[in-house]
Amino acid sequence: MIENSTVISITAFDSTKVKVELIEGDSGKEIADKILSTMITLRTKLIIVFNNLFVNDGEELLSALEDSIPDIKIAGGNAGDNG
């Protein structure tokens, strides 16, 4: 962990389709359900999720996704206030 800094990551793909969407909900389970119904296809290999920890429980979101799509890699993190 690096404090008081910004991390930038750049990734290059040979061939891929990228979907980006803001998904809101009142719980991690509700958000996971929306992700599963709108974003996941048979070709999905990875999802990157950024969760607002101040709005819902990231552990609940991650658990719901892991239970539903165990063969798809999940990456991302929780938003914080850096304070």
GIVEN-V147082 format. One record per helix or strand of 2 or more residues. SS is the DSSP state (~ for helix, > for strand). FROM is the first residue (numbers start at 1). TO is the last residue. If there is no record, write none. Layout:
ss=<SS,SS>
from=<FROM,FROM>
to=<TO,TO>
//
This chain:
ss=<~,>,~,>>
from=<28,46,58,73>
to=<38,52,68,79>
//
